[in-house]
Amino acid sequence: MFRLLPWKFIVQRAARAYGMGDPALWLARIRSFAQPSEVAEPIELLRAGVLFHARGIVNTKAIQHNLDWVWPYWAERQFDPEDVSFIPRAFSFSHVNLTHRNWTAIGLPELSIYPIVDPRGLVTPVQDGWSIDFWLLDGRGAMLIPSRLHDESVCQQLRFEDGLSTTTACRQDGLQLRVKASVKLREAEPTVVIDVKATCPPGGSLAVAIRPYNPEGVQFIDEIVARPEHDGWRVNDRLEVLLDRPADRLLASDYANGDVFGWLSDAGGRLPSSKDQEAVRCKVGMATAAVFHLAASQELRVCVPLEKELAALGNQASFNPRVNWPTIRSEVAQLRVPDEQIQFLYDAAVQTLILLSADEIVPGPYTYRRFWFRDACLMMNALLAVGLADRCRRAIERFPGRQMRNGYFRSQEGEWDSNGQVLWILERYMALSGGSLSSEVVASIAPAVSWIDRKRVRDDGDPLHAGLLPAGFSAEHLGPNDHYYWDDFWAEAGLRAAGRIYDRMGRADEAANARGRADDLRRAIDRSVERIPAWRALGGIPASPHRRIDAGAIGSLVADYPLQLYPPASPRIMATVETLMRRCFLRGGFFQDMIHSGVNAYLTLDVAQTLLRAGDRRFRQLVETVAGLASPTGQWPEAIHPHTLGGCMGDGQHGWAAAEWAMMIRNQFVREEGDRLIVGSGLFAEWLESDAEVSFGPTLTPLGAVTVTIRNAVSAPEALIALVPHEAATRLKPGGGVCEADQAAHAAPAGNALSASEASSAQREPAAPSPSRGAGPCGRTGRISVEIPGFELIMRTPVNESIALRRSPASSSNVRAAGRPSLVERAQP
């Protein structure tokens, strides 16, 4: 019945009655900026946007009228007219965090719940929930409120020694506060554990405050009730905040009586003389509470059990408490370089990848705690490279459940890159792990291939996009709906990957069919690119055939990295890079001015990968810039504000960024080029200017697990390349600086895990060089090219043991070619 109503006429009449323009006309005008598409915008993103701005509207009502409250760090800065982060409110209908979208997740390797900690130690124990803050007061009225401190008074670190934890140390006016947050098992139950150490003059007190907000803004608290023993609170009749001893005082307040903090701001800084407030109920949802411990110096432990949250938001079946941080770290490729920052950022990136793949792979612990094929497949590429093939396998097994009956792998409607990404990562999994695919996954390949072919635009009157995929939303950083080459390059790569999968399975006809469809799509892409007017293309590849070269052209570089659909330093690819670096870089980083409107770490690293592949040493400057943009805890938000250097878009801890950092480091040591492995082409020269060991591995490659080690680079130079092949016998052919390895056609039983100890053992005990000059058993041939600066090959042994090198006599004792590029300058608070 409702569908039969003349809605357009009704809306037009209502708009005129209230003196408003015709909404239909405005919508038509808006849509004219994009190419016609079957999906205007993915409904999932619309839903997320509505929720995001709904909170922003609540923030508008709550914050600006109550600036005497203690608010989270981002709000304290964004609402301060003296701060560089200040944003005028004017006609903004919602107030959202656009200047400091930074947080760090803590957790356990198999726990799909991600408590987050903001830059001032505010702990949000559960997804999109309320938070716990800590304040320090002395007896004279001085206060230490972390969210109001400037950067010079705060030091925050991510620590790995005791599992995974953040430590936030604050200092002001003789007051010191240290907050360490982690997730631990307490009687087999995952629990947020916060250890607090406070130092203040006699008569001071430590406050543990329950706050109705998180790093995005207001989150409602309707009820807070003290535990009978006065050792904590029960919040919203669900989660408990437990203290390791009873409090000296309890305070609580509702919205009408203001923030509980206001009770402490009298001239003497005295606590109220009335009795404890043991419960509060607030009809507005802005209840606050605090407990106080009176002492000059003390330590306190605060715990929030997560079992109920695991049942509600996490996947109880997937949580395996037996997998701890030392266990899983022993499985990943280890980096050792004499550069503390590079070392720390790699280790932090690996922890992020592990956390965000605890259950379903998600690109962020908070804002982006949902599944996209795009982010998941790129994160899986890094997980494979660092050796976590099992995490990828269990993600792959879920893919068929997301495939529609027409063959479309759907995470968000209207994003046409997903089928190509799924097919590509399936083949990457097989190539790097040596593993096989389940029959259900194999069965999903044929309909995925057919979907790509059917989806292409046929017999269209516009020759610019004939044969390409239809207009779609694609990756949101490319712009309005259009025929994006990003989608087409992924589709081509996916079709070629399907062909290689079928080749491995001996299904020649299906392999030929997939390759034929890939070739046909490639001809359409090339024809389209060639027909773009020169003034628009500038010799490169715009985002779409209908666009000029702009920031969205960054998506077209996927054809080079990671897909390698073009040879290294291809003229069109390099023309695109040069235009982007000239027009779209800011202080050494790629500035994505569409939607993200910030410096983007993972896109900057994608350009660096293209430069590395082309042998262009400018890649180094981009790596250094991204390193300088990391937060103190080694995280990158999706986009970084050019002045505050805080996050301005997306999740405050972005999994795609972590993945690209891990891949950047890996490819500097070992990267693939066709059927070759290239070793050492991205090593920084100064890493080899001391006797400190430089190593990386074992990293999974198509030839097997590779570990590169360089020892005593100055006094007694030695470089070893250890290779533990996939279930096959492999031997080196002698001769030349390029080593060719024949991989046996027969395979050992599948599923054998590659361990760090096996690779290390082979590395420590090199066998004597093989006298044989004959090739090994007939099979696929791969090559290893050694390009470590200043080294030459001196010995080859069976590759499952080692390749030895030494510093070339022709090389200078100091192989550093240029000074270390300076990091991007940070804005001062």
Protein Blocks (a to p, Z undefined) as FASTA:
>chain_A
ZZmpcfklmmmmmmmmnopacfklmmmmmmmmpccdfbfbafklmmmmmmmmmmmmmmmm
mmmmmmmbccdfklmmmmmmkbmkbccfklafbdcdfklcccdddddfklcbdcdddfko
pacfbghiacdddddddfkopacdfklpcfklpccdddfklopaddddddeehiacdddd
ddddeehiacddddddddddehiacddddddbdfkbccddfbdcddfklpaccehhlaac
ddfbdcfbdcdddfknopfklmmmcfnopacfbdcdfbdcdfkopaccddddddfbdcdd
ddddfklmmmmmmcfklpcfklcfklmmmmpccdddfbfklmmmmmmmmmmmmmmmmmcc
cfbfklmmccdfklmmmmmmmmmmnopamlmmmmmmmmmmmpcfkopacfbghiaklmmm
mmmmmmmmmmmnopacdfklmmmmmmmmmmmmmmpcghiablklgoiacddfkjaklocc
dddfklmmmmmmmmmmmmmmmmmnopaklmmmmmmmmmmmmmmmmmmmmmpcfklnnopa
cfbfkbccdfklmmmmmmmpmnlpacehifklmmmmmmmmmmmggehiacdfehjlpacf
klmmmmmmmmmmnopaklmmmmmmmmmmpcfkopacfbdcfklopafehjfbdfklmmmm
mmmmmmmmoccehjaccehklccfklmmcfbdcdedddddfkbccddddehkllmgcddd
dddddfbdddddeeijbdcddddfbdcdehiacdfklmmmmmmmccdddfbfbdcddddd
dddddfbehiacfbdcdfklbccddddfkbcfblcfbdcddddddddZZ
